[in-house]
Amino acid sequence: MKRTPPDWKAQARRAALNALRKARRAADRAGVKLSDWEGEFLGSVEDRVKTYGRAFGDPEKGAPGQALSVLQTAKLKEIAAKAKGEKPPLRRRRPPRTASED
């Protein structure tokens, strides 16, 4: 029996929806109050993934086969950490470039 190759876009879509639902459920179970912005973020990203299969339009913001952009993924991880009661991961920033580096 021949198997069809996996649909990477559908798999990324399911993974993103599962991660969004998991973060919301973890916050509800732990009794953590998400800010209005965080609740709206989870809802709007979930709607866009359901409708379009991905939550961002600019291909430079994420990999072609991914459903969430890099920044959306980072924010989702912060919300999930908040729901678990952990400290959110630190954001690493590059130091400003100097004229000698150009």
Buried (B, 14 or more C-beta within 10 A) or exposed (E): EEEEEEEEBEEBBEBBBEBBEEBBEBBEEEEBEBEEEBBEBBEEBBEBBEEEEBBBEEEEBBEEEBBBBEEBBEBBBBBBBBBEEEEEEEEEEEEEEEEEEE
